[in-house]
Amino acid sequence: MITQALAQGTATLPQLGTMNDHAALYGLYSSNDRANNNIRAKIPLPGLLGQQWLGYDDGDNAKPVANSKAFDSYIERVVIDAKASGSFSMQVFSKGIQANQSIEFQVLDPTGKPLADAVPVTAAENAEVKKEFSMIRTWNPENPHLYTAVLTLKDASQQVLYTFTKKFGFRTVESKPDGIYVNGIKVIFKGINRRSAELGNARSSEEAYLSDINTMKDLNMNAVRLSYYPVDPHFYDLCDSIGLFVISELSGSDAKKLIKDVVFSGLNHPSVICWSTGPENASNKELDKEFATYDIQGRYVIHPVSKGDKKNSDFNSVANSILYGTEAFTPTEIGNGIYNGGRAAGLEDFWNEASKSSKFSGTFLASYRDENGIESASGYDLKSKEKWASYFTIKELWAPLGFDLNNISPTWNGILTVENKFLYTNLSRLKFAWKLALFPKATQKTLEPLIIEEGVMPSPFTGPGEKAQLKFTFTQQFQYADALVLTVTDKNDKEVYTWTLPIRKPEDVVKTSPEVASISTIMRTEEDAFLSLVCDGINYIFDKKTGNITKVYVGKRDLAFTGPFLAGVSNYTMADFKHLVKENTHTVEVTYKGENTLYVKWTFHTGELPKMEYQYSMKPAGEYTGITFKYPEEKIVGVKWMGRGPFHVWKNRIKGQQLGVWEKPNKPNTTSEFKGWHADIYWVQFQTNMGNFTLYTDQQNVFLQMFSPLKQGALLNEFATAPFPDNGNIGFMNQISGLGTKPADNVASKSLKSANDQIGGTIYFDFRW
């Protein structure tokens, strides 16, 4: 029997408590495929080793050993305290041991080999084992090394009657004025609150737990706060094995009676590093003594909503904690996502502001779901496993790496500085793979980039908190690529994140637009009310009273394309309209004056795309600044663009989108991602029921306004309703609005900077398709 061999140290427990335990997980919880909203939830789950018995038959099927008794009739429980130094202490609570029976203690390392010689355990009601181990590997969520304590019950002839096992990890938890330290490292929590019974029985299986932890790990989270409902011990097992910090929270009105159960359920799990009274008992400091009575490790007790352990922290409390606080603060509930801001609206602002304080210890998002049980339209759906914009915002924001470049210039020397933001992991354990990508043109059918060159670079030996330089060596000229795509994966080939760094600018891309066939000279028709210019077979109509283009005729197509307008404002009037001709170039110059100003210059030259240069200033500043056009929404069936995608963004939710060419259909009367702000636009092709037309910009950091998102009626309030221009539905914006969350004191300020200075750009128009 393998249990006898285990007890005698002659057999290896297969993959017990190592990173190979639950090996089916790794590689499955990572996906950067934004076009395919699918997470593999059907994951093979190896049987967890039970706390009460361990045994295998010849077929490796776990079952009790023959002629054995229920061991828990002898061993009530064990209490383990294993420090990062290798100091080990275990209390064994036993009863009913016969005079001719004995208990033997052994520790197996993560590979299943004995860590030291076996020692006897006194068969008393409360016996204590103390050992000092050397050359051990500590537990942390990035490297969750687990060991196994083995207690073997033997009879007088030293025959094994039963074997009891318990996984544990060597790690030390300390509470200091500026936060929680694990193994001497200050913890920065990046986590979420998990309500164990959130979806009832649908979330009560081991496979569901594993899928849930997959999601947290893929989001680059390192912690989970277990709140509101009792916790299944199997969930702790998975957090131990896969790696998550756990705050285990008390729930219920009869708190004092429940503390023992809460502590005992998470007592020996290395993942459990804090207890929590829960918000209902936050003011009861006497409960700390009750936790200490049962917890040999003396872990810190968090009191949500009191002092540093703030719940629902708003920006004012964060600012005050930075300026005047004397305690560590760990907000345990932020981001009550409303409408399609999901869980990430304002998170970057919150994180950056809070990180200015040395007392900040991270935070926990409220949950995966919106208030009132409404599924987030922009986060993560537990049922369908669909991922939306907020999911990828969180994933990028909490990625444990930072870079010193956002884009690459033609004179770039090939060196990229990377900062290690892991708590425990050296960058030498990561893999850095890169690609030089050339994105398709607007006229091409494909959305897939052409990979000019790709490779893998050596991983730098760089510890947590340190910086290193990545040296890229290309055989091709990188200046001709649109972007450098950098994918970082961990030792298990799990994607940490993929970054796309722009190389070519919009002004470079517009130069590669398809050539225009020159058709004779420009034809002009001008009257008091309008100006008509026919350039290369396309007729452009201007209203001389407003200065706007009002119609575009392409063959038999009559396009009701109108503009430009200053986004969302009307307190300006046309002061001058000029039509000038020089050789074969026609220009139309329009000047608007008032509290806001706008200057527009159209240029038409045969064999070239018409272009519109513009400059504006807007006073007072609003939530957004830019220019807009009008086109009938019902005529647009889809859109394709080069820029960040595939989802739209908000002022306070920018991260998480990848540079590329994206395409989406227009679904009327829905809250789909088709409508809204889109980031870093190079060009946009509008697919209409009358053919396609494409607009290019030559400016960096321009946002596209694609109509106005619909509001969910149940969520209409000042926090869920972001302003959009009401005088145009297609816009090129330099600033965009943010989205609030609920309630009001949880909302970062959405006000944007003034556009008093002159802002300008150029748009090129291609109505040929």
N, C-alpha and C positions, 0 to 999 in steps of 0.2 A: 504494500500500500504506500502511495506517495506521501501520505500524512506522516507515516513513521520515518520515512527518509528525510522529510522536511525537518522533523524534530531532531533527528540525529545529524543534521547538517550535511547529508550526502546527496541531496537533490536540490535542483534550482527551481524556484517557483517561477513559472513562465511569465515574463513581462509584468511583474507585480509592481505597481506604483511607479513605473517609469514613464517616460514620454511615449513609449511604445504601447503603454496601457491605453485602451480606447484608440488604437492606432488608426481605426477607420475614420476618425474625425479629421485628422490633419490633411490639408489639401482640399477638404470639402467645404470648409466654412469661409473660403476666400473666393470672391468673384468680383471682377471689375467690369463685367459685361453689362453696361448700363442699358443696352438695347434689349436685353433678355432679363426681365424682372423675375428671376427664378432662383431660389435658394434650395439646395438639395436637402430636404428634410428627412427623406427616407434613408436613414443611416444605419448600417449594421451595428448593433451594440453588443459588445461582449458581456457576458454575465458578470455582474459585480460580485466580488468576493464578500461573503456574508460576515457579519461581526460575530455571529453565534457559533458558526462551524465552518470548517473548510475541508473539503475532501474531493478526490477525483477517482473515477473508475478508469479502466483501461481506455475508455473512449473519451476521456477528458470531459465527461459530463459531471458537473458538481453534484454530489450527494453525500449524505452522512456515511461515515465509516461503520462497518458492521460491528456489533457488540459494543456500541458506545452509548452513553447516556447523554441527555441534554446537558451540555456543559454549563449553561447558565444556572443550573441548580447548584453548581459549585462556585462559579465566578459570577458575582452580581455585576461587576463593572470594573474597568480600569481607568485610571486618570493619569495622563501622560503630560509631562512638561519637558520638551526637548529644546535646548537652547542652541543658538547659532554657533556657540563656542564648542559644541560637542557634549556639553553637560546634559545628562539624561536622568530624569527622575520619573518613576512610575509607582503609583499606588495601586495595589491589587486588593480588591474587596471580595473575599471568598467565604464560603460556609459549607459545612457538611463534608469536608475532606476526611476520608478514612485514615486511620493510623498507618496503614501500610501503603498509602498513596503519596505521591510527591508531585511537585510542580517544577518544571524547568523553564528558564527564560532564555530567549535567544533573539537577536536582532539581525534581520536580513537587509542587505543593501539593495539599491534599486535594481540590480541584476538578479537578485535572489540568493546571493552568496552571503554566508555568515559574516557579520561585521566584527565579531569577536567570539571567544569561546562561550559556550552556554554556561549559565550559572543557576543554582537552585533558588527557588523562591520559598520563603517561609510560609508554611500552610497555616496562616493565621487569618483571623477575620479582617484584619487590616495590615497588610504587609507592604513594605516599601523597598523598591529596587533603585539603587543609584549607581550610575556608571559614567565614566568619562570616555568618550570616543574621539578618535583623531581621524584626520583625513576624510571628514564627512563633507557632503555637498548640502548646502542649505536650501530650504524651500523658499521660493518667491513665485509670483504669478507668471513671470517670464521664463523661469526655469523651475518647474514644480517637481523637484526631486522628492520622492517618497520612499520611506523605509517601512519595514514591517516588524512589529513586535510580535513574537510567537510565544505563547504559553502552552506547554505540553503537559497533559495529565498522564501520569504513569502509575502502574500498579507496583506491587512489591518486587516483581521480577523484571521491572523496567520496561515492560511492554506498554506501548502507547495506547491509552484509552481514548484520548481525544486531544485535538489541537485547536487552540483559539488564536486568531490572528487579528491584529489591528494595525492599519496603516497610520503613519504619522510623518511629520516633517520636522527637521531641525530648523528652527527659526526663533528669533527673539523679538518681542513686541515691547516698545517703550512709549510712554506718553511724555512729551516735553511741551514747554510753553508755546512752541511754534508748530506743533503738530504731532502726528503719530509716526514713529520710526520703526521700521522692520529691518532687522539685521544691520542696524546702524545707519540706514538710509531713510531720509524723510520721504514719506509716502505722499504722492500727489494723486488723489483719487480721480479717476475718469470712469464714472459709473452710471448706473441706472437703478431705479427702484423696481423691484420685481414683486408683484403680488402673486403669490404662489397659486392661488385659485382664480386668477384673473378670468380665465375662460372656462372655469369649471373642470369637468373630467377630461376635457380635451387637452389639458396641459399637465395631466397627472402621470404620464408614463415616462420611463427613463429616456425613451427616444425623444420625447417632446422636450425634456430637460436638456438633452444634448443639443438639440436643434436651437434651443433658446441660448445656450452658452455659445454655440457657433456664432450666433448673431452678435453677441456682445464682443467676442474676440475679433470678429471681422470688423467691427466698428472701432477697433483699437481701444476698447475699454479694458480696464484692469480691475474693476470692482463692481460689486452688486450689493445693494441694500435690500435685505429680505424683510418685507414689511406687511403688516395687516393680517396675515394668515400664517398658520403653522407651516413649518417647512418639512418636506419629505427628506429623511436622512440621505437618500440617494442623490439629492441635489448637492449636498455638502460633499459627497464622495467625488462627484464630477468636478466641482470647483477645486478640490484638492488636487485631482489628477491632471486636469487641463490647465488650471491656473487662473484663479480670480481671488482677489481680496473680498472678504465677506463681512458685512456688518449685520449681525443677527439681532432682530428687533423684537421686543416684548409687545404683545398685543392683548387686548381684552381689558375688561374693567377690574377684574380681581387680580391685579398685577402681581402682588406679593406671592400668591400661591402658584403663579405660572412661571416665576423666575427660575425655579429649580428645573422645570422641564425644558425651558429655553436654553439654559446653560448646559444641561446634560446632553441635549441633542447636538450641540456644536462644540462640546468641550475639548475633544481630542483632535479636532480638525485644524490643520495648520492654516487653512484658508480663513478661518474665523479670527479676525484680529481686533474686533471691537464688538461691544454690546450696545444696544440702544434701548432706552426706555419707551420709545415711541412718543409721538406728539401728545397723546392723551395723558401721559404720566411725566411729561417733561419737567414739571416743576418739583417733582418729588425726588429730592436728593437722597432721601433715606434709602431708596432702592439700590443705590450704589453699594451699600453694605451687604445687601442681600446677594447681589451678583458676586461680590468678593467672597462670600461664605462658601460658594460652590466652585469658584474658579480658581484653581491652583496657580494659574498663570497671572492672575490679577489684571486682566485686560481692561482697557479704558472703557468707560460707559458714556455714550453720547446722549445728550438731552436735546433732541430736535426742538427748535423754536426758542431755545434759551441761549443767550450770550453768543459764544463763538459757534455753537452748533446750530447755525441758523437754518430755518426751513423757509422756503419761499423768499429767499433773499432778493431784495431789490437793489438797484444801483446805488441808492443813497446809503444803505446799510453797508454795502461793500466799500464805498468810498470812505465812510466813517471808520470802518474796521482798518482800512489802510492808514488813515491819518492818526487815529486815536486808540485803536484797539491794542490790548495787551495780551490777548489770548489768540490761539489758533482759531480760524473759522473755516468750517466745512459745510457749505450749504447742502442740505440733504434733499431739497426738492426745488428744482428750477425748471423753467421751460414748459409751462402749461400750454402746449401748442394749440393755436386756434387757426381755423381756416386752412390755407395751404402753406403756412409758415412752418408747420410740423414742429419738430422738437429742436430745430436749429436756429430759428429766428432770434437774433440777438445773442446767440451763444458765443460767437467770436468776440463781440464787444465785451460781454461779461467776463469771459476768460482772460482777455488781454488786460482788462482793468484790474481784476482780482489778482492776477499774477504779478502785479507790481509790488504786492505785499509779501514779505518773507513769512508771514503768518498764514498765508493761504495754503490750504491742504487739498485743493481740488473740489469737485462737486459731483452731484448725482442728478441726472435728468429725472423728471417726475415719473414718466412711464413711456411706453411706446404709443399710447393712445391719447387722443385729444380729450378735452373736458367734456363732460356729459356723455361719455362713452362713444363719441363720434370718432370714427376711424380717421386718422390723419390722412389728408389728401397729399401730403408731401413728406412722409416719413417712412414708416415700415408697417406693413399689415401682417399681424401675427397669423392670421388665418390663411391668406393666399400666398404669403411670403414675398409679396411684391415690395420692391424698394423704390423710393422716390427721392426727390432732391435732398431733403434733410438728412436722409441716411448717409449720402456721400459727403455732405457737408461735415457731419460729425466725424466720419471716417478720416477725412483729410485734416480737419482741425486737431484731432487727437492722435494723428500719426506721430510716432515718437522720433521724427527726424525733421530738421529744418535746413533750408538752403539759402544762400546769400544772393541768388539771382531769381528774378521773375521772368525775364526774357533774355535772349542771347543776341549780342550785337555781331555784325560781320567781322569785327576785329577781335572777337573773343579768343582768349589764349588757350581754351580747352580745359581750364581749371574751374572746378565748382567746389565751393566750401560747404561741407555738411556738418551739422551739429547733431550730436547724439543726445536725444531726449529720453532715452530709455532710463529706467531706474537701476537696472542690474545687468543689462546686456551689452557686451562689447560689439562694435560694428563688424568685427572680424567674423562674426557668426551669421552675418547677413549676406545676401547675394544682390549685386547691382548689375542689372541688364539694361541695355539702351538700344534705341532705334532712331534712325534719322528718317522722318516721315515727310512725304510730299502728298498733300491732300488734293483730291480731285477738283476739277474746275466746275463751275456752275452748269456747263453744258454737258458734262459727262453723266452717264446713268448711274455709275457706281458711287457708293459712299465710302468704300474702303480705301485707305491711303496706300500709296506706293512706298514700300520700304526700300530706301536707297542703300542703307547699310545697317548692320546691327552687330552687337557684340556684348561681351561680359567683361567687367573690369575687376581688378583685385579689390578685395574688401579691406579697408584700412583698419589697423589695430587701434581702435579709439574707444576709450572708456566712457561711461555715462557722464554727461556734462561737458565733455571735451569736443573739440572741433578737429576736422581733418580735411584734406584736399583730395578730391577725386580728379584724376587726370584722364581726360578723354583723348584717345588717339584715333583719328579717322583716316581712311585711305581715300575717301571721296571728299569733295569740297562741301563742308557742312552748310555754307552760305546759301546753297541752292535748295536746301530742305526747308520745309515750312516750320517744323518743330522737332525738338529733341524729346523723345519719350523715354522716361526713366522709370523703370519698375524695380521696386525693392521688395525682396521676399526674405522670409526668415529661414532658419535651418530646416524647417519642415516644409519648405516651398509654399508657405502661406503668404499671400500678398500683404505687405504692410500698406503700400499705396502705390499708385502710378501717377507720376507728375508729367504734364506736357508743358515744355518751356518753348514759347514762340521764338522762332529765328527770323523769318521774314515778316515784315510789317505789312499792314494793309496797303500802304502806298506801293509796296513791291508786288503784291498779289494783283492789284488792279491793272498793272502794266502787262500782266499775262492774260488779260481778258481777250476773248476772240476778236480777231481783226474785223473791222467794219468795211464793207465794200463801198467805195465812194461812188455815188450816183450824181453825176453832173454838179450843178451849182444848187445853192439853197434858194428855194422859192419863197417869196414873201407876199402876204396879203395883209394890209393894215387899214383899219378904220378907226373911228373915234372910240368904240367900245372894246375892240379886240385886236390882237395881233396873231397872225397865223404864219408859222414857219414850217416849211417842209424840207427836212434834212435827211438825205439817204433814204427817201421813200416813206418817212414817218412824219406825220403832221402834228405839231404841237400848238395848242391854242392858249393864248394868254388873255386874261381879263385885265384891261388897262386901268380899270377903276380900283381893283383890289391888288393888282400886281401878281396875282396867283396864276399858275398854270391850271387850267380847268378841264381840258380834254386832251387825249392822245389818240390819234387815229392810226391804226396799223392795218393797212389793207381794209378788210371789211370789219375789223375789230374797232369798237368804240369804247375806249377805256376811260371811265370817269375818275381819273386820277387828278386830285386837287391839292394845291399847296404851294409853298410851305406856310406854316403857321408857327408862331411862338407857342410852345407847349403850355396849354392851360391858362393862357392870359389873353386879354382882349384890349387892354388899355394902351394901344399904340395904333397909329394910323399911317397910311401910305402918304409920303411927302413928295416922292418923285418917281417917275417911270421913264426910263430911257431905252431906246432901241438904237444901237449903233452898228454900222457895217464898215468893215475894213478888209479890203480885198475879198476873200471868200469866207470870212469869219463874221458871224453875227453874234452880238452880245445884247443881253437884256439885263439892265441894272435897275433894281428896285430898292428904294430907301424908305424905311419906316421909322417914325419918331414918336416920342411920347415918354411916359414913365419907363417904358421898355423900348429898346431899339433893335432894329434888324436891318441888315444890308444883305442883299442877294444879287449875285451876278451869274447869269446863265450864259454859257458859251456853246455855240453851235458851229462845227467845222466839218465839212464832208470828209468821210473816211475815219472819223473819230467818234467815240461815244460822247453825247452831250453831257456837260457837267454843270453842277450848280455849286458855286462857292458861296459861303455865307459867314456872317459874323453877327453876334447878338450880345446883348446884356439884358439881364432881368432884375428888376428891383420892385418890391423886396424879394428876397430869396424865398422860394417855395420848396415843396418836397422833392421836386424834380426840375431839371432844366434841359432844354433841347428844342428841336424843331419837329413838327409833325406834318403828316399828309393825311388826306382822306381817300379811302377807297371802299366801295360797298363790301361789307364783311361777308354777306351771303354769296358773293361771287368768288370768294377765295376758298378753294377746296383743300389746299395744303401749302406747306412752306418748306423750303430747303435752305440751309444757310451754312456758312463757314464761320465758326466762332465757338464759344463754350457751349456745351450741351451735355445731354439732350434735354435737360430741364431748364426752366426759367429760374431767375434769381430775384432777390430783394436786396435793398441797400444793406440790410443787416443779416443777409444770408447769401454770401457770394461764393464761398469755397465749395469744392466738391464737383465742379464741372470740368470736363476735359475738352481741350481744343480739338476740333475736327470738323467734318462735314456731317450734318444731321438733317433728318427729314421727318416731318410729322403731318398727319392729316388734320384738317379742321373738322371737329365734331361739334356742331351747333348745340347750344343749350346744355353744355356740360361744363364741369370745372376742370377740364383736362389741362395738361401742361402746355397746350398749344398757345394759350393766351398769357400775356404777362411780359416781364422784362427778360431779355436775353443778353448775355455778357460777351464782350470782346468780339464784336461783329466785324467781319471782313466784307462779306457780301450776303445778300439775302435774295432768294428767288421766290416770288409769289406765284403759286400754281393756281390759276383761275379757270373758270368754266369757259373762258374766252382765250385760253392760251397762257403762256408764262411771261413774266417780265422780271428783270434782275436789277437790283440797286447795289452799288459798290460804295464803300467809304474809304478814304485814304488816311483816316485818323485812328490812332490807337485808343484803347480803353473806351470805346463807344458802346452804348447799350442800345438794343433794339426794343422799341415798344411794339408788341404784337397784340393789338386790341386791348381790351380791359377785361381781366378775369371776372367771371361771375362770382357772386357772393352766395354762400349758403344761408338761406333765410333764417335758420335757427341760430346762426352765429353773427347776425348783424349787430355790431356795436362799434364804438369808436376805435377799439383795439384791433378788431378783425377786418376793418375796412380801410384799405390803403388807397390813397388818392391816385387817380390816373387822369391824363388830359381829357377834357370833354370836347375839344375842338379839333381832334384828329385821332386816328386809330393806328397809324403806322408812323413811328417816330425814331429819330436818331438822337439819343440822349447822352448828355455828359454827366448828369446826376439823376438818380432814380429814387423812388420812395422806399421806405422801409415798412415792415409789417409788425404791428404790435402783438402782444400776447395778453393773456388774462391772468390775474386782475391788473388794475392800473399800476399799482406800485411794483409790479414785476417787469415793467416795460422800460427798455432803454429809450432814451430820447431819439425820436425819429427825425429831428430837425437837421437840415443839411446846410452846408455853407452857402454864402451868398454868391451869386453869379454876376456881381457888379463889374468885374473885369470882362473885357471882350473875349468871347469864346467863339471859335470858328472851326470850319472844316470844309470838305468837298465831297459831294455825292455825284457819282456817275450813273447814268440811266441807260439801260439796255432793254428796249421794248421789242426786240426782234423775235422773241420766242413766246 
